[in-house]
Amino acid sequence: MKRNPKELILDILKYAVLGFLVLLIIINLYLGLNKGLSNDPVPKFLGISPLIVLSGSMQPAINPGDIVVIREQPAQDYQLGDVATYLDGSTAFTHRIVGQEAEGFVLKGDNNNVADDIVPAEKFLGKVVLRIPKAGLAVLFFKTPLGMVILCILLILTIYGDDLLSRGRRQHS
């Protein structure tokens, strides 16, 4: 049976959205299990970790609600001006490298008046390689009970929406 181009495009979009949602669920399950089992405050998937920015210390370059993706790299690859994430206790900070001392690196939030204490290279989690503006707000919303219900509804509509629409059209015909 020959399909019209509109139906084909809708199917491609439907499966692309479904594939994206499934991939997102798998990665989040992996990161959640990894965090729960290893007690690692910043779990990584293939050396990469997405983080949601909660403070305005890096404004205007990085805003609260943005997602930053960090990638692990060797200490010698960090340079002045890089935005890097380091761990202090169980809290991750993402600031710009503004200096280097014998003991480590000096970092400072672009919006902060004072630099952080010197951070040894072994505390670095990774360098920021990608910023996704405001995407973290959606992630934080989808972690709420209402957000999870809406996400489930979207997933069900993506999977069964075509069938529901076709049944509705047949009943009206």
Secondary structure, 3 states (H helix, E strand, C coil): CCCCHHHHHHHHHHHHHHHHHHHHHHHHHHHHHHHHHHCCCCCCECCEEEEECCCCCCCCCCCCCCEEEEECCCHHHCCCCCEEEEEECCEEEEEEEEEEECCEEEEECCCCCCCCCCECHHHEEEEEEEEECCHHHHHHHHCCHHHHHHHHHHHHHHHHHHHHHHHHHHHHC
